[in-house]
């Protein structure tokens, strides 16, 4: 057999599908000369008060941004927050970290022990990047509203609760209400950051007595101005019921925030005198434009939601982590400074550069268009200015609308027009001037229009964006520095916290794993032991080595070939070698024991660990001596990293050395692919063999089990085994048939499939 041929399939999440609009080429002369639809922009119309569009930095989605050099970092932040430049975000929602996985990694806790809580220091609030991000956002937009929300929480909270009690008892404790309150106080005291609102528990339901406790705790601390958003979950009905039947609860909260509402609220929710928010929304990959504008418009038109928060603020996390490329812009190559500013930034700008919080929606002009699309209109507080935002994402042909301006709004001055088309974003058009308060405009499909009396808008740009580059190899670092946030450069913690710290031998700085007590998790599922990763997920043959040290107990190790992380379990695939304080060691493929043995207990001295993956051969070394050599083909490629138990451990002098055939050759790249069905032409079989981790094949709606994807390799090949990479147990079967490799989808029917040879 001249080559080892491997078929590898990668599953992509089935959540939240959006269509990319193809480039349009209609001219205005193609508009059907039919009777124009009339949009009544009446300044006397009732409407709710707009509270802004925002981004959410959570789930470690901003991790790699802090590792950029200052120039590119400032440029990225300008695109996100600077008024009249890019997205000009009006809200920022940040995770209040808990040192446990919250989607794409862990975010550091401000207080890691009761002692730290009782003796707060400014240094604790320099952990991570959220404090820094809040400062940078408010520096660019002093009026931005900032909120905090927990996913997980430090394990020491709720100590008075029985250890065998449910995690919710520890979370919904007075301890945690005090913790949130002190974090808000200290952000103001140490960093001059005024927090405007806090939430309950991300997507975990809510507890009415605890919300009353939190409100009371904030109030007695002098934080009456800090609002509470409820409930960052997926249900309107129970929340509305509790608000209507519990006056104290209704008084304690300031907004109802639902996640991914699909434009919809309920009549009962809309009848309450409480603002409705889309507390987390979109999660769509680039380069969508009008799709996002459609969401922003229809959240108000159909759901009367006056604020929308977009996750993720930016894609500053590795592509093999969950929900790849879901940010407003892409910034996950700090080693070279490359970033991308695409459609989502300008789709948001078509609202935020024309409308400010405090403006009022004009319900008379907030509606769906007959020719497909939507329109919203808003006026400034005194009615001196107004703006109209139109999207035609679902339109298939041009259409004409007539705008009628009345009710005291300026009706005889030029209106400025800005437009976005697919791949032609945020361009100013010729002004239009109403005659007797009326003006007609022709609309192209798949477009966004902003029509306004305001000025000052800009399409921000930078002089130069560095070219994209792969992670640099060979790579060496003494782990004695990071750029910001006390985190070693480029490492992405998936559980626990690997931070810069003084070396225990007093010789400079090293990396220390800090968390010794299980945090209160976001989800109930299994919490793996701490680990952190960096690099590229397509690496195949390489060695990773590092000096490691224990504190006299626990375990420490290296990991290799981590190709994916399951966000619900923060569990990785790949190999790891673990050295324990009692002198035992194991070489593992996830939980499968490949080899084990005993050495002299490591004590508190430094030791050199090395893990080498070359084809199916996995070799582990300790202090230059071979511990084990095994043959295993479970994991073909992935990233290296560091690992520990729930104990202190230290690391220095980290190295990655590439070996021959570092990256597998993709035999399936561009080969003919067919499938039993497809969701749409954007999820066609060809996207399973395009070499792009951001695309996928997906079965048609309602079809899952028994669906298949076949790749024609062009000739008969012997395949010794199949390597499955997926985000869940959803691929049921592979087989080879003549010149084809066939993959059978499991119960969800979404597969990313590639074929490699060493």
C-alpha positions in Angstrom: 0.0 0.0 0.0 2.0 3.1 -1.2 0.0 5.6 0.8 -2.0 5.7 4.0 -5.3 7.1 2.8 -7.6 8.6 5.4 -11.1 9.9 5.0 -11.9 12.5 7.5 -15.3 14.1 8.0 -16.0 17.2 10.0 -19.5 18.1 11.2 -20.6 21.7 11.3 -23.3 23.0 13.6 -26.9 22.8 12.4 -28.0 26.0 14.1 -29.0 29.3 12.5 -28.9 29.2 8.7 -28.7 32.4 6.6 -28.6 32.8 2.9 -25.8 34.8 1.2 -27.2 37.1 -1.4 -25.7 36.8 -4.8 -24.4 39.9 -6.5 -27.1 41.9 -8.2 -26.8 43.7 -11.5 -30.2 45.3 -12.0 -30.3 48.9 -13.3 -32.9 51.3 -12.1 -34.5 51.3 -15.5 -35.5 47.7 -14.9 -37.9 48.8 -12.1 -41.4 47.6 -13.0 -43.5 50.7 -13.7 -46.2 49.7 -11.3 -48.0 51.8 -8.7 -45.5 52.7 -5.9 -46.0 51.5 -2.4 -46.4 54.4 0.0 -44.4 54.6 3.3 -46.0 57.0 5.7 -43.2 58.7 7.7 -45.4 60.6 10.2 -43.6 62.5 13.0 -46.8 62.2 15.2 -46.9 58.4 14.9 -46.5 56.5 18.2 -43.6 54.1 18.6 -41.2 52.7 21.1 -37.8 54.2 22.0 -34.8 52.8 20.2 -32.1 51.5 22.7 -29.3 50.7 20.3 -27.5 47.9 18.5 -24.6 46.2 20.3 -22.0 43.4 20.3 -21.4 40.7 22.8 -17.9 39.7 23.9 -18.4 36.4 25.6 -17.5 32.7 25.3 -13.8 33.7 24.8 -14.7 35.1 21.4 -12.4 38.1 21.9 -9.4 36.1 23.1 -6.9 36.6 20.2 -7.7 40.3 19.7 -5.4 41.4 22.6 -2.5 39.6 21.0 -2.4 41.9 18.0 0.1 44.7 17.9 -1.3 48.1 19.0 -1.7 49.5 15.5 -4.0 46.7 14.2 -5.7 46.4 17.5 -6.7 50.1 17.5 -7.9 49.8 13.9 -10.1 46.8 14.7 -11.6 48.6 17.7 -12.3 51.6 15.6 -14.3 49.5 13.2 -16.3 48.1 16.1 -16.9 51.2 18.3 -15.8 54.5 16.7 -18.8 56.6 15.8 -19.3 57.4 12.1 -16.5 55.0 11.1 -17.7 51.4 11.1 -20.3 49.5 13.1 -20.4 52.3 15.6 -21.8 50.0 18.2 -24.0 51.6 20.9 -24.0 48.7 23.4 -21.4 46.3 24.6 -22.3 43.1 26.6 -19.4 41.4 28.3 -19.1 38.0 30.0 -18.4 38.1 33.7 -15.8 35.3 33.6 -15.9 32.2 35.8 -12.7 30.3 34.7 -14.8 27.7 32.9 -15.7 27.0 29.3 -18.4 29.2 27.9 -18.3 28.3 24.2 -14.9 29.0 22.6 -12.9 28.9 25.8 -12.8 30.2 29.3 -12.8 33.8 30.6 -10.9 34.7 33.8 -12.8 35.4 37.0 -12.0 38.7 38.8 -12.1 37.1 42.2 -10.6 33.5 42.4 -11.0 33.0 46.2 -13.0 34.4 49.1 -9.8 36.1 50.2 -9.5 38.0 46.9 -13.2 38.9 47.2 -12.6 40.3 50.7 -9.4 42.1 49.7 -10.0 43.4 46.2 -7.1 44.8 44.1 -6.9 46.6 40.8 -4.6 43.8 39.5 -7.5 41.3 39.7 -9.4 43.4 37.2 -6.6 43.4 34.7 -7.2 39.6 34.2 -8.4 38.7 30.8 -9.5 41.3 28.3 -13.0 42.3 29.1 -12.0 45.2 31.4 -9.6 46.4 28.7 -12.3 46.0 26.0 -14.8 48.0 28.1 -12.3 50.8 28.5 -11.5 50.9 24.8 -15.1 50.9 23.8 -16.0 53.7 26.1 -12.9 55.6 25.0 -14.2 55.6 21.5 -17.9 56.1 22.4 -18.4 57.7 25.8 -22.1 57.1 25.6 -21.9 53.3 25.0 -24.0 51.2 27.4 -22.1 48.3 29.0 -23.6 45.2 30.5 -22.3 42.1 32.4 -23.6 38.5 32.2 -22.3 35.3 33.8 -22.0 32.0 32.0 -20.2 30.0 34.7 -18.9 31.2 38.1 -16.0 30.6 40.4 -16.2 27.4 42.4 -15.8 29.0 45.8 -19.2 30.8 45.6 -22.0 29.4 47.6 -19.7 27.6 50.1 -22.6 27.5 52.6 -24.6 25.2 50.2 -24.3 21.5 50.7 -21.6 20.1 48.3 -24.0 17.5 46.9 -26.6 20.2 46.1 -27.4 21.2 42.5 -25.1 23.8 40.9 -28.1 26.2 40.7 -28.1 26.4 44.5 -24.5 27.6 44.5 -25.2 30.0 41.6 -28.4 31.4 43.0 -26.9 32.3 46.4 -26.3 35.5 48.3 -22.6 34.9 47.6 -23.1 35.3 43.9 -25.3 38.4 44.3 -22.6 39.9 46.4 -20.0 38.8 43.9 -21.7 40.5 41.0 -22.3 43.6 43.0 -18.6 43.9 44.1 -17.4 43.3 40.5 -19.6 46.2 39.4 -18.3 48.4 42.3 -14.6 47.5 41.6 -14.8 48.1 37.9 -16.0 51.6 38.7 -13.5 52.1 41.5 -10.4 50.7 39.8 -11.1 51.3 36.1 -13.7 54.1 36.1 -16.1 51.8 34.1 -19.8 52.5 34.9 -21.8 49.3 34.3 -25.3 50.0 33.1 -27.0 46.6 33.4 -26.4 43.1 34.6 -28.1 39.8 33.6 -29.1 36.6 35.4 -27.4 33.4 34.0 -26.8 32.9 30.3 -29.4 30.6 28.8 -30.0 28.8 32.1 -33.5 30.0 33.0 -33.9 32.2 36.1 -34.8 32.3 39.7 -37.3 34.9 40.9 -36.3 35.1 44.6 -32.6 35.4 43.6 -33.4 38.3 41.2 -35.1 40.1 44.1 -32.0 39.3 46.2 -29.7 40.7 43.5 -31.8 43.8 43.1 -31.7 44.4 46.9 -28.0 43.8 47.0 -27.3 46.3 44.2 -29.6 48.9 45.8 -28.0 48.8 49.3 -24.6 49.1 47.6 -25.7 52.4 46.0 -26.1 50.8 42.6 -29.7 51.6 41.9 -28.7 52.9 38.5 -27.6 49.4 37.5 -30.5 47.8 35.6 -31.3 44.1 35.5 -32.1 42.4 32.2 -34.2 39.2 32.3 -33.6 36.5 31.4 -31.1 35.8 28.6 -33.0 32.7 27.8 -35.4 31.3 25.1 -38.8 31.8 26.7 -41.2 34.7 26.8 -44.2 33.0 28.4 -43.0 32.1 31.9 -41.2 35.4 32.3 -44.3 37.4 31.3 -46.4 35.3 33.7 -44.1 36.1 36.6 -44.0 39.8 35.8 -47.8 40.0 35.7 -48.3 38.1 39.0 -45.3 39.4 41.0 -45.2 43.2 41.3 -41.9 43.1 43.2 -40.3 41.1 40.4 -41.7 43.5 37.8 -40.3 46.4 39.6 -36.9 44.8 40.0 -36.2 44.4 36.3 -35.7 46.9 33.5 -35.9 44.9 30.3 -36.9 41.5 29.0 -34.1 40.0 26.8 -34.7 36.8 24.8 -32.0 35.0 22.8 -32.5 34.3 19.1 -36.2 35.3 19.0 -36.5 34.9 15.3 -38.1 38.4 15.1 -40.9 37.2 17.3 -42.2 38.2 20.8 -45.7 37.5 22.1 -48.8 39.8 22.4 -48.5 39.4 26.2 -44.9 40.5 26.2 -45.6 43.5 24.0 -48.4 44.5 26.3 -46.1 45.0 29.2 -44.6 48.4 29.9 -41.1 46.9 29.9 -38.7 47.3 27.0 -38.1 44.1 24.9 -34.6 43.3 23.8 -33.1 40.6 21.6 -30.4 39.8 24.2 -28.3 37.7 21.9 -28.9 37.3 18.2 -27.6 36.5 14.7 -24.5 34.3 15.2 -24.0 34.3 11.4 -20.9 34.0 9.4 -19.5 36.6 7.0 -20.1 38.1 4.5 -23.8 38.5 5.0 -25.1 42.1 4.6 -28.9 42.5 4.0 -29.6 39.4 6.1 -28.4 41.1 9.2 -30.2 44.3 8.3 -33.4 42.3 7.9 -32.9 40.9 11.4 -32.4 44.4 12.9 -35.5 45.8 11.1 -37.8 42.9 11.7 -36.9 42.5 15.4 -38.8 45.8 15.8 -41.5 45.4 13.1 -42.6 41.9 14.2 -41.4 41.7 17.8 -41.2 45.3 19.0 -37.7 44.7 20.3 -35.9 48.0 20.7 -32.3 46.6 21.3 -30.4 43.8 19.5 -27.1 42.4 20.8 -25.0 40.5 18.2 -22.8 37.5 19.1 -20.0 37.5 18.4 -18.6 40.9 18.6 -15.6 39.7 16.6 -14.2 36.4 15.5 -11.0 36.4 17.6 -10.8 32.7 18.2 -9.4 29.7 16.4 -11.3 28.2 13.4 -11.5 24.7 15.0 -13.5 26.1 17.9 -17.3 26.1 17.9 -19.3 28.6 15.7 -16.3 29.5 13.5 -16.4 33.0 11.9 -19.5 34.2 13.7 -18.2 37.7 14.5 -18.9 41.1 13.0 -15.3 41.0 11.7 -12.6 38.4 11.5 -9.4 39.0 13.6 -7.8 35.7 14.6 -4.3 36.0 13.1 -2.4 38.2 15.6 1.0 36.7 14.7 0.8 38.5 11.3 -1.7 41.3 12.0 -4.2 40.2 9.4 -7.9 41.0 9.9 -11.0 41.2 7.6 -13.7 43.8 7.6 -16.7 42.5 5.6 -20.4 42.9 5.2 -21.7 42.6 8.8 -19.8 45.7 9.9 -21.5 47.8 7.2 -24.9 46.1 7.7 -24.9 47.4 11.3 -23.5 50.8 10.2 -26.6 51.3 8.0 -28.5 51.6 11.3 -26.0 52.8 13.9 -24.5 55.7 11.8 -28.0 57.1 11.2 -30.0 56.4 14.4 -29.0 56.9 18.1 -30.4 55.5 21.3 -33.2 57.7 22.5 -34.7 58.1 19.0 -38.3 57.0 18.6 -39.6 54.5 16.1 -42.4 55.8 13.9 -44.8 52.9 13.7 -46.6 54.3 10.7 -43.5 53.6 8.7 -42.3 50.3 10.3 -43.6 47.5 8.0 -42.8 44.7 5.6 -42.7 45.7 2.0 -45.1 44.1 -0.5 -42.2 43.4 -2.9 -40.3 41.7 -0.1 -38.1 43.5 2.4 -38.7 45.8 5.3 -38.6 49.4 6.4 -38.3 51.2 9.7 -38.3 54.9 10.4 -37.1 56.8 13.5 -37.0 60.4 14.6 -34.7 62.3 16.9 -36.0 63.3 20.3 -37.2 66.7 19.2 -38.1 65.7 15.7 -35.4 67.8 14.0 -34.0 64.8 12.2 -35.2 61.4 11.0 -33.8 58.3 9.3 -35.3 55.5 7.3 -33.6 52.1 7.0 -34.8 49.7 4.3 -33.6 46.2 3.4 -34.6 44.1 0.4 -32.8 40.9 1.2 -35.7 38.6 0.0 -36.6 40.6 -3.0 -36.2 39.0 -6.4 -36.6 42.1 -8.6 -36.4 45.9 -8.2 -39.3 47.8 -6.7 -40.3 51.4 -6.2 -41.6 53.0 -3.1 -42.9 56.5 -2.3 -42.1 58.1 1.0 -44.5 60.6 2.4 -43.2 62.8 5.1 -45.5 64.6 7.6 -46.2 65.3 11.2 -43.8 68.1 11.8 -40.7 66.3 10.3 -38.5 68.4 7.9 -40.2 67.7 4.6 -38.4 69.9 2.1 -34.7 69.5 2.7 -32.3 67.1 0.8 -32.3 63.5 2.1 -28.9 61.8 2.0 -28.9 58.2 0.8 -26.4 55.4 1.6 -26.6 52.0 0.2 -25.0 48.5 0.6 -25.1 45.7 -2.0 -23.4 42.3 -1.8 -19.7 43.0 -2.0 -20.3 46.8 -2.5 -20.8 48.1 1.0 -21.8 51.4 2.4 -21.6 53.8 -0.5 -23.2 57.3 -0.5 -25.7 57.8 -3.3 -27.1 61.0 -4.9 -29.3 63.0 -2.5 -33.0 63.1 -3.1 -35.2 66.1 -2.3 -38.9 65.7 -1.3 -41.5 67.8 -3.2 -44.5 68.7 -1.0 -43.2 66.1 1.5 -43.1 63.3 -1.0 -40.2 61.5 -2.6 -39.9 58.3 -4.7 -37.0 55.9 -4.6 -36.2 52.7 -6.6 -34.8 49.8 -4.6 -32.6 47.0 -5.8 -32.9 43.4 -4.4 -30.5 42.2 -1.7 -29.7 45.7 -0.6 -29.8 48.0 2.4 -30.7 51.7 2.1 -30.4 54.4 4.8 -32.2 57.7 4.0 -31.5 60.5 6.4 -31.5 64.2 7.3 -28.3 63.6 9.3 -24.7 64.1 8.1 -21.3 62.9 9.3 -21.4 59.3 8.2 -18.2 57.7 6.9 -17.0 54.4 5.5 -13.9 54.0 7.6 -10.8 52.6 6.1 -7.2 52.0 7.0 -4.1 52.4 4.9 -2.8 48.9 5.1 -3.9 45.5 6.4 -1.2 42.8 6.5 -1.6 39.7 4.5 -2.9 36.5 6.0 -0.2 34.0 7.2 -0.4 30.6 8.8 0.8 30.2 12.4 4.6 30.5 12.4 6.7 27.3 12.7 9.0 26.4 14.2 7.7 28.2 17.3 9.6 28.8 20.5 8.7 30.9 23.6 10.0 31.0 27.1 6.4 31.8 28.2 7.6 34.8 30.1 5.5 37.4 28.3 2.1 38.2 26.8 0.8 41.3 25.2 -2.1 42.1 27.6 -4.4 40.3 30.0 -1.7 38.3 31.8 -2.2 35.5 29.4 0.6 33.9 27.3 0.4 35.0 23.7 -1.7 32.9 21.3 -2.8 30.3 23.9 -6.6 29.8 24.2 -7.7 28.3 27.5 -10.5 25.8 27.2 -10.8 25.0 30.9 -9.0 26.5 33.9 -6.7 29.5 33.6 -3.1 29.5 32.3 -1.8 32.9 33.3 1.6 34.7 33.5 3.0 34.4 37.0 6.3 34.6 38.9 8.3 31.4 38.7 8.2 29.3 41.9 12.0 29.3 41.9 12.1 33.1 41.8 13.7 33.2 38.3 11.5 35.4 36.1 8.0 34.8 34.8 6.4 31.5 33.6 2.9 30.3 33.0 0.9 28.9 35.9 -2.4 27.1 35.9 -4.3 28.9 38.6 -7.6 27.0 39.2 -7.7 24.3 41.8 -11.4 24.1 42.5 -14.1 23.2 39.9 -16.0 26.2 38.8 -19.7 26.3 38.7 -20.2 25.3 35.1 -22.3 27.0 32.4 -23.9 23.6 31.4 -24.3 20.6 33.6 -22.2 18.3 31.4 -18.8 16.9 32.2 -16.1 19.4 33.0 -12.7 18.2 31.7 -9.5 19.1 33.5 -7.7 22.4 32.6 -6.1 22.7 29.2 -5.1 25.3 26.7 -4.3 25.2 22.9 -2.6 27.2 20.2 -1.5 26.8 16.6 -3.4 25.3 13.6 -5.8 22.5 13.4 -4.4 21.0 10.1 -1.0 20.2 11.6 -0.2 16.5 11.4 3.4 15.6 12.0 5.2 17.7 14.7 6.6 17.5 18.2 5.7 19.7 21.2 7.9 20.1 24.3 7.9 22.1 27.4 9.5 22.4 30.9 6.9 21.6 33.5 6.8 21.7 37.3 4.3 20.6 39.9 3.6 22.0 43.4 4.0 18.6 45.0 0.6 17.3 44.1 -1.7 16.9 41.1 -0.7 16.4 37.4 0.8 18.2 34.5 1.1 17.4 30.8 1.2 18.1 27.1 -1.5 17.6 24.4 -1.2 17.1 20.7 -3.5 16.9 17.6 -6.5 18.6 19.1 -8.6 19.2 16.0 -11.9 20.2 17.6 -13.6 21.1 20.8 -17.1 20.1 21.8 -18.4 23.3 23.4 -21.0 21.7 25.5 -18.4 19.5 27.2 -15.3 21.7 26.4 -13.8 18.2 25.6 -11.1 17.8 23.0 -9.9 15.0 20.9 -6.2 14.3 20.4 -3.4 12.8 22.5 -1.9 13.8 25.8 0.9 12.7 28.1 0.2 13.3 31.8 2.8 13.1 34.6 1.5 12.8 38.2 3.0 13.8 41.5 3.2 10.2 42.7 5.4 9.3 39.7 2.8 7.6 37.6 2.3 8.7 34.0 -0.2 7.9 31.2 -0.3 8.4 27.5 -3.9 8.9 26.5 -6.1 9.3 23.3 -8.8 11.3 25.1 -9.9 8.7 27.7 -8.4 5.7 26.0 -5.2 4.5 27.8 -2.5 3.8 25.3 0.4 3.4 27.7 1.3 4.0 31.3 4.1 3.4 33.9 6.1 4.8 36.8 9.1 7.1 37.2 10.7 8.8 40.2 8.2 11.2 41.6 8.8 14.6 40.0 8.7 16.6 43.3 8.9 20.3 42.8 11.7 20.3 40.3 11.5 21.3 36.6 11.2 18.4 34.1 11.2 18.4 30.3 8.1 16.7 28.7 7.9 16.0 24.9 5.2 14.5 22.8 5.9 13.5 19.2 3.3 12.6 16.6 4.5 11.3 13.3 1.9 9.5 11.2 0.4 6.8 13.4 3.4 6.8 15.7 3.0 8.6 19.1 6.1 8.9 21.3 6.3 10.4 24.7 9.5 11.5 26.5 10.5 12.7 30.0 13.8 14.4 30.5 15.1 13.0 27.3 14.2 9.4 28.0 11.5 7.6 26.1 8.4 6.8 28.2 6.3 5.2 25.4 6.1 4.5 21.7 2.7 3.4 20.4 0.8 3.1 17.2 -2.6 4.8 17.1 -4.6 6.2 14.3 -7.5 7.8 16.2 -6.4 11.4 15.6 -4.8 12.5 12.4 -4.2 16.2 12.9 -4.8 19.1 15.3 -3.2 21.7 17.7 -0.8 21.3 20.6 -1.2 22.6 24.1 -0.7 22.4 27.8 -2.7 20.4 30.4 -3.1 19.9 34.1 -5.4 18.5 36.8 -7.3 20.9 39.0 -4.0 21.9 40.6 -1.2 24.5 40.4 1.4 23.7 37.8 4.0 25.8 36.0 5.3 25.8 32.4 8.3 27.4 30.6 10.4 27.1 27.4 7.6 25.8 25.1 8.5 24.6 21.6 6.8 23.3 18.5 9.0 21.7 15.9 7.4 20.6 12.5 8.3 17.2 11.1 8.2 16.1 7.4 4.7 16.1 6.0 3.4 18.6 8.6 0.1 19.0 6.8 -1.9 16.1 5.2 -2.4 16.2 1.5 -6.1 16.6 0.7 -7.0 14.0 -2.0 -10.6 15.2 -2.1 -9.9 18.8 -2.7 -12.1 19.9 -5.6 -13.1 16.4 -6.4 -16.7 15.7 -7.6 -19.1 15.3 -4.7 -22.7 14.2 -4.7 -25.3 13.8 -1.9 -28.7 12.4 -1.2 -30.0 16.0 -0.6 -28.9 19.5 0.2 -30.2 22.3 2.3 -29.6 24.9 -0.4 -27.0 25.8 -3.0 -25.0 27.4 -0.2 -24.8 24.0 1.5 -24.2 21.9 -1.6 -21.9 18.8 -1.6 -19.1 20.7 -3.2 -18.6 22.6 0.0 -17.5 19.4 1.7 -14.4 19.2 -0.5 -13.4 22.9 -0.9 -10.8 22.8 1.9 -12.6 25.6 3.8 -13.4 25.0 7.4 -16.1 27.7 7.3 -18.3 25.9 4.8 -20.2 22.6 4.8 -22.7 20.3 3.2 -26.0 20.0 4.9 -28.9 17.7 4.2 -32.3 19.2 3.2 -34.7 20.5 5.8 -36.4 17.6 7.5 -34.0 14.9 6.2 -31.3 13.4 8.4 -30.9 9.7 9.1 -29.9 7.7 6.0 -28.7 10.7 4.1 -25.3 10.4 2.4 -22.4 12.2 0.8 -20.1 10.6 -1.8 -16.7 11.9 -3.0 -15.4 10.6 -6.3 -11.6 10.3 -6.0 -11.1 9.5 -9.7 -9.5 6.1 -9.2 -9.7 3.1 -6.9 -7.7 3.6 -3.7 -7.1 1.5 -0.7 -8.3 3.2 2.5 -6.9 1.7 5.6 -9.1 3.5 8.0 -11.4 6.5 8.5 -10.8 9.4 10.9 -13.9 11.2 12.0 -13.8 14.8 13.2 -17.1 16.3 14.2 -18.7 18.5 16.8 -20.9 15.7 18.1 -21.7 12.0 17.5 -23.6 12.7 14.3 -21.8 10.7 11.7 -22.9 7.1 11.7 -21.0 5.2 9.0 -18.4 5.4 6.3 -17.7 3.0 3.5 -15.7 2.8 0.3 -17.2 1.8 -3.0 -15.2 1.6 -6.2 -13.6 5.1 -6.6 -15.9 6.7 -4.1 -15.8 7.3 -0.4 -19.3 7.6 1.1 -20.3 9.2 4.4 -23.6 8.5 6.0 -25.0 11.4 8.2 -26.5 10.7 11.6 -29.6 12.2 13.2 -28.8 15.8 12.3 -27.4 15.4 8.8 -24.7 18.1 8.6 -21.3 17.0 7.6 -18.0 18.5 6.6 -16.1 15.8 4.7 -12.5 15.7 3.4 -10.1 13.0 2.3 -6.4 13.1 3.1 -3.2 11.0 2.4 0.0 11.2 4.3 
